[in-house]
Amino acid sequence: MNSIVFHLKIMLRNLQRGGVYSVINIGGLAIGMAAAALLLVWVYNQWSHDRFHDKAGQIHKLWNRGTHNGPIECWESTSLIVGPTLKEQYPEIVELVRVSRPAEYYYGEGDRQFSINTLHVDPSFLTVFSFPLLHGDAGTALEDPYSIVLTEKAALRLFGDEDPMGQVIKFNAEFHVTVTGIMKDLPHNTTFDFEILGTFHFAEKVLDSYGTPSWLTNYIHTYVELAPNTNLDRLNASIINIVKENAGEHAFWAWEVFLYPLDKSYLYNKFENGVPAGGRITFLRMFFVIAGFILLIACINFMNLSVARATVRVKEVGVRKVLGSRRSGLIKLFLSESMILAFISGYIAFIIVAATLPHFSGWMGGLGGKILSLNVFGATFWLFAVMFTVFTGLLAGCYPAFYLSAFRPVKVLKGGASVAGRRVNMRRILVVLQFSVAVFLMTGTFSVRRQMIYTLNRDAGYDREQMIYLPFTKGIRKHYQAFRNELVSSGAVMDATHAISSMTTPWGRTGDILWQGKDHEDRRSFNVYFADSNWAEMMGVELIAGRYPNTAIWSTDSSAILLNETAAQMIGFDDPIGENISFWGYEGRVTGVIRDFVIRSPFENVEPMVIGCAKVDWSDILHIRLNAGRTE
């Protein structure tokens, strides 16, 4: 114990004597550790997505795979029917969960109505996924079609300090639903995004959100829980043609299906010609390597500063050796000093990380993931912090420790010790390496940043300024024209339109598109979208051929169809204007071709889209363009 205290005193004296050198050494190491730690926090957040579920290893997501514009492509949306059919026919599938796309619905009455993000799911959602309930029974909370489960955030918005359990609340100013459960707010490392859970039966039967089910219509996500020790390859080989076997006369348009592990669906989400080919995992690997390089630079800086001051401590080394200290003991001493400095730097790095994490989280938001946070009360955090600091201390202190402990006492005490020669060459190598890595990181960072800025500022293909969207309730739908006229006459609104979903959410996908001259073997699929006849013009979508639909001038435009550029090229019309297209019983004539617009992530390619511009009852979203300067 006395020895430890003595060495601590020596180290503190050296730090005090070092002055500016000590500040630079500790500060440089702290900044490097903080930068590397920030990147590693993001990497861990991305890696841990949906891995926290108790049954994560047994949960799989259903994907489709088919020919699309030449190569084989894969997509996650599925039909309503395929999941229940699989569960019925294959005993390896223990449980099934169908999940709707997120949608905004109104909850409340009168002046207290809130638009809240909602998912409609099968009752098994709460038993398959590990989203713990604070109140209610996960096994029965969603059994009744008119039941809902609130997150803590939604419960606070709707009921304040009141007890929400058993409360009846109005849904979209039309139906009454009952609160049967309160859920903890979602963690940041989940792909799910909702504040309220409703039942899939309610969306399907009561809201009639999906119309007549079809094997070739994809607009939901399907998850299954497999029995332990299920052979996934064998099961996928068995289910691959389930859609083709049930699509009847349209079987030649059908595609293959396969199950993909949940713990891979987020990171390995990119497919090339039907085969997994990376995805978000590429960013994880890249930033993990960058974090390593940053830490290496900080450690090299620490080594160089330590070795540069070697002449100050050579006599100390000589005296210690004369008094009987072995080289191994000196190595341990210097490594211990490096470790203590690393822990001091680590403490400073923690303060830097805590202060900058919110800003860093926003900066990295474009690469996926939600708000980053540190759970300082979790065992994982402390295990990582200790291991990270110890590793840094060993890496930064190893070379100085071996270098300083190698001095010979006779030469040192005679004044003949020199830091020149081979060891100086080593220092030069470290300096060159340090600056080379720094230049590489700066160049790579500027390049990646420029690509991110370009992608995130990519032209969306429509006018996003002064645009808001709201749920399109049955009450608004019933009096829509009067409602729209009143909005416009108020002066605060330029125009309004309605559509099947928001401009940032694709609705459905199908291969059931028919046109004159279509090849019987053509299995390519298209995104489908429904909107009012004034939708394209109001949204500022650029017209490149034909005209915008206008039912006030042309009555036939009540069944007009618009194609985006990609869809028009895929179909291959010499002149698409006036051509007839049909799908799902909807028949219309092409009035215009619009420029491709970004409806998913700006990092993804635009997919072919067919837009039915008709007065349909399927609209869920009201789009409103505000009048600039009158938004209050």
Protein Blocks (a to p, Z undefined) as FASTA:
>chain_A
ZZmmmmmmmmmmmmmmnmmmmmmmmmmmmmmmmmmmmmmmmmmmmmmgoklpmklmmpcc
ddddddeehiacddfbdcfklmmmmmmmmmklmbacdddddddddedehjlccddddddd
dfklmmmpccdcfbdcfklmmmpmkbccddfklmmmmnomacfehpacdehhlaccddfb
dcddddfkbfbdcfbdcdfklmmmmnomnmpadfkbccbdcdddddehiafklmmmmmmm
mmmmmnommlmmpccdddddfklmmmmmcceehiaebjjkmmmmmmmmmmmmmmmmmmmm
mmmmmmmmmmmmmmmmmmmmmnopafklmmmmmmmmmmmmmmmmmmmmmmmmmmmmmmmm
mmmmmngpadddddfkbmklmmmmmmmmmmmmmmmmmmmmmmmmmpcfklmmnopacfeh
jllmmmmmmmmmmmmmmmmmmmmmmmmmmmmmmmmmpcehiafehiacddddfklmmmmm
mmmmmmmmnopambdcddfbdfkbcfbdcfkbccehiafklcbdcddddddfklmmmnop
acfehjdddfklmmmlmmgccddfklmmmnopablghpacdeehiacddfbdcddddfbd
fkbccddddddddddfkbfbdcddddehilZZ
